[in-house]
């Protein structure tokens, strides 16, 4: 069975873009792949954080992932920092990564622009991501377009390591989701829906109440016209609503655009579809919030399973590089 790995940062409340663009495919993949899903808390340390809040968000993220359908009997769900090999392999890979390679990463350029307090951890973020992937010998890595450049670096590092030290890592392939891959902000349809946005009025969170979902969609930006059709370039706001409706119902956004004659009915149906999609997720989340001990036990067992795989890969990598401690004891 091929291996798939993906992760999510616990840096904010999970939103509809996370669910439709990533989590739904994770649930599907767990049926066909040896699946590893990681709450990447080490990545969250690269930006400002509060320890108490981070701790809470880690548990909340796990609850959402279990609520959308991840099954610990079918996949391995764990917290990144619970497996020390992630940080350890990062140092090994850092020693074969060029400064220029990391300096070319567009995500680092965007986040560090005009910011003198940018952390070194943000600069080396792609190396930690490479370690996350290579430790589990992943064949397939679901990523968004904004992470594709990081995965290319992962592939380069795997090839470089294997060429210099001998066959050690699989070279992973990216899996870019299509439908629902880019759910945009309801108030700014030129920007992706994001956990880190300062204005939450354009973001639908997975655990928002039905009335909140309805209110946010009702207030979604459209345009001064009245005709409904799918054209992201000319009608980004309307097209975003059609994308959202299509991703929630499994229908084609372009065909959906032909069914409506006004924005009001489109928004009404979109809100109903989103609430219908999220209702069972919220029910499961409420049950899990009442049993956090069970959630923590799932994460503990997941870390044990992940460690077995990661430690085996790490031992092979250290041996290949000539510093395996076993050879000197």
Secondary structure, 3 states (H helix, E strand, C coil): CCEEEEEECCCCCCEHHHHHHHHHHHHHHCCCCEEEEEECHHHHCCCCCCHHHHHHHHHHHHHHHHHHCCCCCCEEEEEHHHCCHHHHHHHHHHCCCCHHHHHCCHHHHHHHCCCCCCCHHHHCHHHHHHHHHHCCCCCEEECCHHHHHHHHHHHHHHHHHHHHHCCCCCCCEEECCCCCCCCECCCCCCCECCCCCCCHHHCCECCCCHHHHHHHHHCCCCCCCCCCCCCCCCCHHHHHHHHHHHHHHCCCHHHHHCCCCCHHHHHHHHHHHHHHHHHHHHHHHHHHHCCHHHHHHHHHHHHHHHHHHHHHHHHHHHHHHCCCHHHHC
